[in-house]
Amino acid sequence: MTTIKSLSTDSSKKSILPNQYFTLNTDKDVWTLTNEAASLAATNSRNKDREMLNLGQGFFSYSPPDFIIKDVQRVVEIPLVNQYSPTRGRPNLINELIKLYQPFYGNNVKLDKDNVTVHTGANEAIFSCLIGLLNKGDEVIVFEPFFDQYISNIELAGGKIRYVPINPPKELNNRVTTGKEWEIDWDILDQSINENTKAMILNTPHNPIGKVFTREELLRLGDICVKHNILIIADEVYEHLYFTPEFTRIATLSPEIAQLTLSVGSAGKSFAATGWRLGWVISLNKELLNYVAKAHTRICFASPSPFQEAVALALPQATKLNYFKNMQQEYIKKFKILTDAFDKLNLPYTIAEGSYFICANFVNVKIPKDYPFPEELLSKGKDFRISYWLMNELGIVAIPPTEFYIKEHEHAAENLLRFAVCKDDEYLVKAAERFQLLKEYL
Ligand SMILES: Cc1ncc(COP(=O)(O)O)c(C=O)c1O
């Protein structure tokens, strides 16, 4: 039996028990583990005279666009912009979000302020959806691989997770594959639905595999949700980063699907400003959204005011400057810098249809069997050891994607590493050159 930690130092006093969820889940999260290991790797004899190239966590190496930086500088000068915002978001931002999203819903619906809530990052938006709508024992369908925060967010809200695989292509280890070839296991999805199924979290474009779900896939999912009355939390934080001819938003597929859907966006991802912690939820179902708003009020009351005002000013400029379309073109170039490097090495990878991640396959990289891995990595997926080896031997930091799987299914991604390309081109070119050192190990 697991013993729960007590914070008491004096045994004569009643013990102070921290939240059981955290005392039972004591493994370090992948971000902490990777960042700590990378700091240590930076001091080894191979790395100490060269720059560590961090393609791990998805933060940008470059600044948000000039126009939005200027907007922030301007708005902090306004006294009230430094004070609390209305809990559902500042009117200027809500109005601009309505203008941004209205065209996707067509002329038959008219979005208004009650269709929007503003949050402290997409993560808090998703957490508010779950806290606002789940009761203890409600089940949530999560597709594997998953963004790791979903898991704790569902469990903290009292929910139970049903994992449904997005199966990798059979030839994942042998050739370059596409996001499209990763397919939902429809049979398992079917078997996972029962009377307790309350919600489904769907991420498109997908972190980490870069899949952009097709209209057909989304229609099939939407129809299942309508049939069983299942809520859809559509995590669309990479909505502007797709390289397919179209990006379909599940909420726009039918009025019935729209009534079940909460669509989540992120200013951090859209404006290279992950530290601003600003996100939102859009839903045609105002009643559902009211509960999301109530949860948000209790979690953090309101979200950062200056960033809300700055994003409100930036959105129309982004449209005018074609910022999102230009960003797509820039990212096609960024991906190519890395895929050219992988091609030279004959390293298979999954072509990203969207998001800013690419998964490369290290199955052919020969890592010495007796390599001195730290104890804490021995029970983890093989990719944790590949990632450790790569940062120590090449000075390149990546994320091991088995963290986005449950233990029983992690073999699906055990040879993969996830690289973030949200870095400036020069940085990516340096990484591409550094990758060529892998030749020695192939
Ligand atoms: C799939 C996915 N959803 C949500 C988030 C959280 O976004 P935010 O930084 O706006 O909280 C991330 C961040 O990495 C993500 O990759």
Ligand as a Chemical Component Dictionary entry (heavy atoms), coordinates in Angstrom:
data_LIG
# 
_chem_comp.id                   LIG 
_chem_comp.type                 NON-POLYMER 
_chem_comp.pdbx_formal_charge   0 
_chem_comp.three_letter_code    LIG 
# 
loop_
_chem_comp_atom.comp_id 
_chem_comp_atom.atom_id 
_chem_comp_atom.alt_atom_id 
_chem_comp_atom.type_symbol 
_chem_comp_atom.charge 
_chem_comp_atom.model_Cartn_x 
_chem_comp_atom.model_Cartn_y 
_chem_comp_atom.model_Cartn_z 
_chem_comp_atom.pdbx_ordinal 
LIG C1 C1 C 0 -2.276 20.361 -27.045 1  
LIG C2 C2 C 0 -2.108 21.476 -26.069 2  
LIG N1 N1 N 0 -3.180 21.940 -25.411 3  
LIG C3 C3 C 0 -3.072 22.938 -24.524 4  
LIG C4 C4 C 0 -1.860 23.529 -24.253 5  
LIG C5 C5 C 0 -1.791 24.621 -23.237 6  
LIG O1 O1 O 0 -1.744 25.874 -23.843 7  
LIG P1 P1 P 0 -1.520 27.196 -22.991 8  
LIG O2 O2 O 0 -0.041 27.446 -22.961 9  
LIG O3 O3 O 0 -2.273 28.267 -23.686 10 
LIG O4 O4 O 0 -2.054 26.916 -21.618 11 
LIG C6 C6 C 0 -0.708 23.065 -24.914 12 
LIG C7 C7 C 0 0.617  23.647 -24.595 13 
LIG O5 O5 O 0 1.655  23.095 -24.883 14 
LIG C8 C8 C 0 -0.833 22.022 -25.853 15 
LIG O6 O6 O 0 0.225  21.543 -26.515 16 
# 
loop_
_chem_comp_bond.comp_id 
_chem_comp_bond.atom_id_1 
_chem_comp_bond.atom_id_2 
_chem_comp_bond.value_order 
_chem_comp_bond.pdbx_ordinal 
LIG C1 C2 SING 1  
LIG C2 N1 SING 2  
LIG C2 C8 DOUB 3  
LIG N1 C3 DOUB 4  
LIG C3 C4 SING 5  
LIG C4 C5 SING 6  
LIG C4 C6 DOUB 7  
LIG C5 O1 SING 8  
LIG O1 P1 SING 9  
LIG P1 O2 DOUB 10 
LIG P1 O3 SING 11 
LIG P1 O4 SING 12 
LIG C6 C7 SING 13 
LIG C6 C8 SING 14 
LIG C7 O5 DOUB 15 
LIG C8 O6 SING 16 
# 
